[in-house]
Amino acid sequence: MERFLDLVKQRYSVRSFLDKPVPDDQLQYILECGRLAPSAANFQPLHVIVVRQPGLKEKLAATYPRDWFKLAPLILVFCGDHHQGWKRADGKDHTDIDLAIMIDHITLGAAEIGLGTCWVCNFDAAMCRQILELPGHIEPIAYLPVGYPSAVQGDTTRHLKRKSMDEIIHDENF
Ligand SMILES: Cc1cc2nc3c(=O)[nH]c(=O)nc-3n(C[C@H](O)[C@H](O)[C@H](O)COP(=O)(O)O)c2cc1C
C-alpha cells in the first residue's frame, strides 16, 4: 500500500468473519490507533470495552440480533463519557464526534493489518447499558465487531458508490 487513499479504499464493512481469534498484539495496535485520535480540547471522553468472552458476546448479540454479528471473535463497545466531553458555548456536546474519530482511526488501522470491522449503531442501547452496567453519563455509542474477513463477503465496493465531489463540496458558499 503506497498512499493513505489506498487504505481508505481498502476498508469496507466486514460482516463475515473467520473463526480465528485476533492476536493480542493486533488488538493492542488498533486500540493504540484509537487512543491517539484527536478529541475536542483534548478532553478524551473515550472508553472502549473489549468483549471476547462467548457468554458476554451472546448477551450483547441480543441487543443487535444478526447472525453475523455474534460470529465476530471480538467486539469493541465504544462508550462516551458525557461528563468529560467538550461542550461549545451553545451547549453542543462533542462526545459523539470524538468517539467517531477514534472509531474511524481503529477501522483504518484494522484494515491496514488485514482485520475487518463494521460500525454498528443500530443496537438496543438501553439493553446494552444494562448488560454492561454502564452509569448514566456513559453512553454506548457504537459497536465494532473485529476479526479476519472470511472469503465470502457482501458488498466490498461501497466506496465506489459514494456521492460525487460535486454533490458534497461547495465552493465558497452552500
Ligand atoms: C455511524 C454508522 C453506523 C452504522 N451502523 C451500522 C449498523 O448498525 N449495522 C450495519 O450492518 N452497518 C452499519 N454501518 C455500516 C454502513 O452501513 C456502511 O459503512 C456503509 O453502508 C458504507 O459501506 P462500507 O463501510 O462498506 O464502505 C454503520 C456505519 C456508520 C458510519
The ligand as an SDF file (V2000), in Angstrom:
LIG
                    3D

 31 33  0  0  0  0  0  0  0  0999 V2000
  -22.3550    5.7280   12.1250 C   0  0  0  0  0  0  0  0  0  0  0  0
  -22.5270    4.4150   11.3880 C   0  0  0  0  0  0  0  0  0  0  0  0
  -23.4400    3.4800   11.8470 C   0  0  0  0  0  0  0  0  0  0  0  0
  -23.5710    2.2370   11.2140 C   0  0  0  0  0  0  0  0  0  0  0  0
  -24.4020    1.2840   11.7450 N   0  0  0  0  0  0  0  0  0  0  0  0
  -24.4920    0.0810   11.1420 C   0  0  0  0  0  0  0  0  0  0  0  0
  -25.3030   -0.9490   11.7150 C   0  0  0  0  0  0  0  0  0  0  0  0
  -25.9450   -0.7770   12.7470 O   0  0  0  0  0  0  0  0  0  0  0  0
  -25.3420   -2.1500   11.0650 N   0  0  0  0  0  0  0  0  0  0  0  0
  -24.6090   -2.3980    9.9280 C   0  0  0  0  0  0  0  0  0  0  0  0
  -24.6730   -3.5140    9.4170 O   0  0  0  0  0  0  0  0  0  0  0  0
  -23.8310   -1.4330    9.3680 N   0  0  0  0  0  0  0  0  0  0  0  0
  -23.7530   -0.2140    9.9500 C   0  0  0  0  0  0  0  0  0  0  0  0
  -22.9310    0.7550    9.4140 N   0  0  0  0  0  0  0  0  0  0  0  0
  -22.1440    0.4400    8.2150 C   0  0  0  0  0  0  0  0  0  0  0  0
  -22.6580    1.2150    6.9810 C   0  0  0  0  0  0  0  0  0  0  0  0
  -23.8330    0.6290    6.5130 O   0  0  0  0  0  0  0  0  0  0  0  0
  -21.5400    1.2230    5.9170 C   0  0  0  0  0  0  0  0  0  0  0  0
  -20.4090    1.8510    6.4330 O   0  0  0  0  0  0  0  0  0  0  0  0
  -21.9840    1.9470    4.6350 C   0  0  0  0  0  0  0  0  0  0  0  0
  -23.0410    1.2420    4.0080 O   0  0  0  0  0  0  0  0  0  0  0  0
  -20.8410    2.0650    3.6390 C   0  0  0  0  0  0  0  0  0  0  0  0
  -20.2860    0.8070    3.3550 O   0  0  0  0  0  0  0  0  0  0  0  0
  -18.7330    0.4820    3.5900 P   0  0  0  0  0  0  0  0  0  0  0  0
  -18.4730    0.6430    5.0820 O   0  0  0  0  0  0  0  0  0  0  0  0
  -18.5590   -0.9500    3.1470 O   0  0  0  0  0  0  0  0  0  0  0  0
  -17.9190    1.4490    2.8060 O   0  0  0  0  0  0  0  0  0  0  0  0
  -22.7930    1.9700   10.0480 C   0  0  0  0  0  0  0  0  0  0  0  0
  -21.8730    2.9180    9.5960 C   0  0  0  0  0  0  0  0  0  0  0  0
  -21.7220    4.1140   10.2580 C   0  0  0  0  0  0  0  0  0  0  0  0
  -20.6740    5.0920    9.7740 C   0  0  0  0  0  0  0  0  0  0  0  0
  1  2  1  0
  2  3  1  0
  2 30  2  0
  3  4  2  0
  4  5  1  0
  4 28  1  0
  5  6  2  0
  6  7  1  0
  6 13  1  0
  7  8  2  0
  7  9  1  0
  9 10  1  0
 10 11  2  0
 10 12  1  0
 12 13  2  0
 13 14  1  0
 14 15  1  0
 14 28  1  0
 15 16  1  0
 16 17  1  0
 16 18  1  0
 18 19  1  0
 18 20  1  0
 20 21  1  0
 20 22  1  0
 22 23  1  0
 23 24  1  0
 24 25  2  0
 24 26  1  0
 24 27  1  0
 28 29  2  0
 29 30  1  0
 30 31  1  0
M  END
$$$$
